[in-house]
Amino acid sequence: MGIMGSCFSFILGSVFGIYVAQNYNIPNIQKLSTKGLLIAKHIEETYWKLKKRDDENQN
C-alpha cells in the first residue's frame, strides 16, 4: 500500500472536509475552545477564591 495509500487517504479526507465545510454550518473550533477555556478559568477562579476565604475564616 505504502505512500499511494497514505496519499489517497489524505486527499480523500481533504476533499470530504472541504465539501462538509462548504455545505454545512460547522462551528469555529478556535472560538469554541477559547470560550470553553474562559468558562473553565472563571469557574476555577471562583471556587479557588471561595476555598481561600474558608481557610482564612478557620484561622
N, CA, C and O atoms as a MOPAC input file, in Angstrom:
PM7 MOZYME 1SCF
protein

 N      0.85500 1    -1.17600 1     0.00000 1
 C      0.00000 1     0.00000 1     0.00000 1
 C      0.90100 1     1.23900 1     0.00000 1
 O      0.86200 1     2.02700 1    -0.94500 1
 N      1.69200 1     1.41700 1     1.02100 1
 C      2.73100 1     2.43100 1     1.06100 1
 C      2.26700 1     3.85900 1     0.92900 1
 O      1.25400 1     4.27100 1     1.49400 1
 N      3.03800 1     4.59700 1     0.16700 1
 C      2.81600 1     6.03100 1     0.04100 1
 C      1.54400 1     6.36100 1    -0.75900 1
 O      0.89600 1     7.37800 1    -0.51100 1
 N      1.19900 1     5.49800 1    -1.71400 1
 C     -0.00100 1     5.74700 1    -2.52600 1
 C     -1.26400 1     5.65500 1    -1.67400 1
 O     -2.18800 1     6.45000 1    -1.84500 1
 N     -1.30600 1     4.70200 1    -0.76800 1
 C     -2.45900 1     4.55100 1     0.11800 1
 C     -2.58200 1     5.72000 1     1.07900 1
 O     -3.68100 1     6.20700 1     1.34100 1
 N     -1.45100 1     6.16600 1     1.60000 1
 C     -1.44900 1     7.30700 1     2.51400 1
 C     -1.88600 1     8.57900 1     1.79900 1
 O     -2.68700 1     9.34800 1     2.33200 1
 N     -1.37300 1     8.80200 1     0.61500 1
 C     -1.74400 1     9.98700 1    -0.16100 1
 C     -3.22100 1     9.94900 1    -0.53700 1
 O     -3.91100 1    10.96700 1    -0.46500 1
 N     -3.70500 1     8.77500 1    -0.93700 1
 C     -5.10200 1     8.64400 1    -1.30500 1
 C     -6.00600 1     8.94600 1    -0.11600 1
 O     -7.00000 1     9.65700 1    -0.26300 1
 N     -5.68100 1     8.42200 1     1.04900 1
 C     -6.47800 1     8.67700 1     2.24900 1
 C     -6.45800 1    10.16100 1     2.61100 1
 O     -7.49100 1    10.73200 1     2.96100 1
 N     -5.28500 1    10.78300 1     2.52700 1
 C     -5.16200 1    12.20300 1     2.85200 1
 C     -5.97200 1    13.05900 1     1.88800 1
 O     -6.69100 1    13.96000 1     2.31800 1
 N     -5.86600 1    12.79000 1     0.59000 1
 C     -6.59400 1    13.56200 1    -0.42700 1
 C     -8.09700 1    13.35700 1    -0.27500 1
 O     -8.86200 1    14.31800 1    -0.35500 1
 N     -8.52400 1    12.12600 1    -0.05700 1
 C     -9.94000 1    11.83700 1     0.12800 1
 C    -10.48000 1    12.54600 1     1.37400 1
 O    -11.57600 1    13.10700 1     1.33600 1
 N     -9.73700 1    12.52600 1     2.45700 1
 C    -10.13900 1    13.22100 1     3.68100 1
 C    -10.20600 1    14.72400 1     3.48600 1
 O    -11.11900 1    15.37400 1     3.99600 1
 N     -9.25000 1    15.28700 1     2.75200 1
 C     -9.25200 1    16.72600 1     2.47900 1
 C    -10.45100 1    17.12800 1     1.63400 1
 O    -11.10600 1    18.13000 1     1.92300 1
 N    -10.74200 1    16.36100 1     0.59900 1
 C    -11.88800 1    16.66100 1    -0.26200 1
 C    -13.18500 1    16.56900 1     0.53600 1
 O    -14.05500 1    17.43000 1     0.40200 1
 N    -13.32000 1    15.55000 1     1.35300 1
 C    -14.51600 1    15.40100 1     2.17900 1
 C    -14.64500 1    16.56400 1     3.16700 1
 O    -15.74200 1    17.08700 1     3.36400 1
 N    -13.53000 1    16.97400 1     3.79100 1
 C    -13.54300 1    18.10100 1     4.72500 1
 C    -13.94300 1    19.40300 1     4.05100 1
 O    -14.70400 1    20.18800 1     4.61700 1
 N    -13.44300 1    19.63400 1     2.86000 1
 C    -13.80400 1    20.84200 1     2.10900 1
 C    -15.28300 1    20.83300 1     1.76900 1
 O    -15.95800 1    21.85400 1     1.89900 1
 N    -15.79400 1    19.68100 1     1.33100 1
 C    -17.21700 1    19.55600 1     0.99600 1
 C    -18.09800 1    19.85000 1     2.21300 1
 O    -19.06600 1    20.60500 1     2.11600 1
 N    -17.76500 1    19.26000 1     3.33800 1
 C    -18.55900 1    19.45800 1     4.55100 1
 C    -18.50100 1    20.91300 1     5.00200 1
 O    -19.52300 1    21.48400 1     5.38400 1
 N    -17.31300 1    21.52000 1     4.96200 1
 C    -17.15400 1    22.89800 1     5.40500 1
 C    -17.94600 1    23.86900 1     4.53200 1
 O    -18.43800 1    24.88100 1     5.03200 1
 N    -18.07600 1    23.58400 1     3.25800 1
 C    -18.78700 1    24.48100 1     2.36100 1
 C    -20.29900 1    24.29200 1     2.41500 1
 O    -21.04200 1    25.24200 1     2.16800 1
 N    -20.76800 1    23.09500 1     2.73000 1
 C    -22.18500 1    22.81000 1     2.62700 1
 C    -22.91600 1    22.72200 1     3.96200 1
 O    -24.14500 1    22.66000 1     3.97100 1
 N    -22.22000 1    22.71500 1     5.07000 1
 C    -22.84700 1    22.61500 1     6.37400 1
 C    -22.31600 1    23.70700 1     7.28100 1
 O    -21.22200 1    24.23100 1     7.07200 1
 N    -23.10700 1    24.04500 1     8.29300 1
 C    -22.71900 1    25.08600 1     9.23600 1
 C    -21.85200 1    24.45500 1    10.32400 1
 O    -22.37000 1    23.90500 1    11.29600 1
 N    -20.53900 1    24.53500 1    10.15600 1
 C    -19.57700 1    23.95600 1    11.08400 1
 C    -19.12300 1    25.05400 1    12.04500 1
 O    -18.74200 1    26.13400 1    11.59200 1
 N    -19.15200 1    24.80800 1    13.37800 1
 C    -18.72000 1    25.84500 1    14.32600 1
 C    -17.21600 1    26.10200 1    14.22500 1
 O    -16.44000 1    25.22300 1    13.85000 1
 N    -16.83200 1    27.31600 1    14.56700 1
 C    -15.42400 1    27.69600 1    14.57800 1
 C    -14.77700 1    27.07000 1    15.81400 1
 O    -15.10000 1    27.45000 1    16.94000 1
 N    -13.88000 1    26.13000 1    15.61600 1
 C    -13.27600 1    25.37700 1    16.71300 1
 C    -12.43600 1    26.29400 1    17.60200 1
 O    -12.45900 1    26.14800 1    18.82400 1
 N    -11.70700 1    27.22100 1    17.02100 1
 C    -10.87000 1    28.11100 1    17.82400 1
 C    -11.73600 1    28.97100 1    18.73400 1
 O    -11.41000 1    29.15200 1    19.90700 1
 N    -12.82500 1    29.49900 1    18.21200 1
 C    -13.72800 1    30.32000 1    19.01500 1
 C    -14.37700 1    29.48400 1    20.11700 1
 O    -14.52800 1    29.94500 1    21.24800 1
 N    -14.75600 1    28.26600 1    19.78400 1
 C    -15.37900 1    27.37100 1    20.74500 1
 C    -14.40800 1    26.99900 1    21.86700 1
 O    -14.79600 1    26.97900 1    23.03500 1
 N    -13.15300 1    26.70300 1    21.52800 1
 C    -12.17200 1    26.33700 1    22.54900 1
 C    -11.81100 1    27.53200 1    23.42700 1
 O    -11.60300 1    27.37300 1    24.63000 1
 N    -11.73500 1    28.72600 1    22.84200 1
 C    -11.44700 1    29.92700 1    23.62100 1
 C    -12.55400 1    30.18500 1    24.63100 1
 O    -12.28300 1    30.52900 1    25.78200 1
 N    -13.79300 1    30.02100 1    24.20400 1
 C    -14.92700 1    30.21800 1    25.10300 1
 C    -14.91000 1    29.18000 1    26.22600 1
 O    -15.18300 1    29.51300 1    27.37900 1
 N    -14.59500 1    27.93600 1    25.90100 1
 C    -14.51900 1    26.88500 1    26.90900 1
 C    -13.42900 1    27.15200 1    27.93500 1
 O    -13.63600 1    26.94200 1    29.13000 1
 N    -12.27000 1    27.61500 1    27.47800 1
 C    -11.18400 1    27.93600 1    28.39900 1
 C    -11.54600 1    29.12000 1    29.29100 1
 O    -11.18600 1    29.14100 1    30.46800 1
 N    -12.24800 1    30.09800 1    28.74500 1
 C    -12.67200 1    31.25800 1    29.53200 1
 C    -13.64500 1    30.82800 1    30.63200 1
 O    -13.53500 1    31.28400 1    31.77000 1
 N    -14.58300 1    29.96500 1    30.29900 1
 C    -15.54000 1    29.47000 1    31.29100 1
 C    -14.81400 1    28.66100 1    32.36700 1
 O    -15.09300 1    28.81700 1    33.55600 1
 N    -13.88000 1    27.79400 1    31.95100 1
 C    -13.12400 1    26.98400 1    32.91300 1
 C    -12.29600 1    27.86900 1    33.83900 1
 O    -12.21100 1    27.60000 1    35.03700 1
 N    -11.69500 1    28.90800 1    33.30500 1
 C    -10.89400 1    29.82400 1    34.11200 1
 C    -11.77500 1    30.54800 1    35.12000 1
 O    -11.39000 1    30.71000 1    36.27800 1
 N    -12.95500 1    30.98600 1    34.68900 1
 C    -13.88400 1    31.67500 1    35.58600 1
 C    -14.31600 1    30.75800 1    36.73300 1
 O    -14.34800 1    31.17400 1    37.89100 1
 N    -14.64800 1    29.50900 1    36.40100 1
 C    -15.06500 1    28.55400 1    37.42700 1
 C    -13.92000 1    28.28000 1    38.40400 1
 O    -14.13500 1    28.22100 1    39.61500 1
 N    -12.71500 1    28.11400 1    37.88200 1
 C    -11.56200 1    27.84500 1    38.73700 1
 C    -11.30000 1    29.01300 1    39.68400 1
 O    -11.08500 1    28.80600 1    40.87800 1
 N    -11.31600 1    30.23300 1    39.16000 1
 C    -11.07000 1    31.40100 1    39.99900 1
 C    -12.14900 1    31.55800 1    41.06100 1
 O    -11.85100 1    31.91200 1    42.20200 1
 N    -13.39300 1    31.30000 1    40.69600 1
 C    -14.49000 1    31.43900 1    41.64200 1
 C    -14.33600 1    30.46000 1    42.79800 1
 O    -14.42800 1    30.86600 1    43.95700 1
 N    -14.10600 1    29.19200 1    42.51500 1
 C    -14.00200 1    28.19000 1    43.57400 1
 C    -12.68300 1    28.28700 1    44.32400 1
 O    -12.63000 1    27.96200 1    45.51000 1
 N    -11.61700 1    28.72600 1    43.66400 1
 C    -10.33000 1    28.88200 1    44.33900 1
 C    -10.42900 1    29.98400 1    45.37700 1
 O     -9.92700 1    29.82300 1    46.48900 1
 N    -11.06300 1    31.09900 1    45.04300 1
 C    -11.20800 1    32.20400 1    45.98500 1
 C    -12.10100 1    31.80400 1    47.14900 1
 O    -11.82200 1    32.18100 1    48.28700 1
 N    -13.16200 1    31.05500 1    46.90000 1
 C    -14.02600 1    30.61200 1    47.97800 1
 C    -13.27000 1    29.69800 1    48.93500 1
 O    -13.46800 1    29.77100 1    50.14800 1
 N    -12.41700 1    28.84800 1    48.40500 1
 C    -11.64800 1    27.94900 1    49.24700 1
 C    -10.66700 1    28.74300 1    50.09400 1
 O    -10.48500 1    28.43200 1    51.27100 1
 N    -10.02900 1    29.76100 1    49.52400 1
 C     -9.09300 1    30.58400 1    50.28600 1
 C     -9.82100 1    31.32000 1    51.41100 1
 O     -9.31000 1    31.40000 1    52.52900 1
 N    -11.00100 1    31.85500 1    51.12700 1
 C    -11.76700 1    32.57600 1    52.15100 1
 C    -12.14000 1    31.63900 1    53.29700 1
 O    -12.07200 1    32.03000 1    54.46200 1
 N    -12.53100 1    30.42000 1    52.98100 1
 C    -12.89000 1    29.46200 1    54.01400 1
 C    -11.68600 1    29.13600 1    54.90100 1
 O    -11.82900 1    29.00100 1    56.11600 1
 N    -10.50500 1    29.00900 1    54.29800 1
 C     -9.29600 1    28.73300 1    55.07400 1
 C     -8.95500 1    29.90500 1    55.98700 1
 O     -8.53600 1    29.69200 1    57.12500 1
 N     -9.12500 1    31.13400 1    55.51600 1
 C     -8.84500 1    32.30900 1    56.32900 1
 C     -9.81700 1    32.42200 1    57.49000 1
 O     -9.41900 1    32.83400 1    58.58000 1
 N    -11.06200 1    32.07300 1    57.29000 1
 C    -12.06900 1    32.17200 1    58.33400 1
 C    -11.82900 1    31.13900 1    59.43200 1
 O    -12.19000 1    31.38100 1    60.58400 1
 N    -11.24200 1    30.01500 1    59.11100 1
 C    -10.99600 1    28.97900 1    60.10700 1
 C     -9.83000 1    29.34200 1    61.02400 1
 O     -9.78200 1    28.87300 1    62.16100 1
 N     -8.89500 1    30.15900 1    60.56100 1
 C     -7.71700 1    30.51600 1    61.35900 1
 C     -8.01100 1    31.57700 1    62.33100 1
 O     -7.12500 1    31.99200 1    63.07900 1

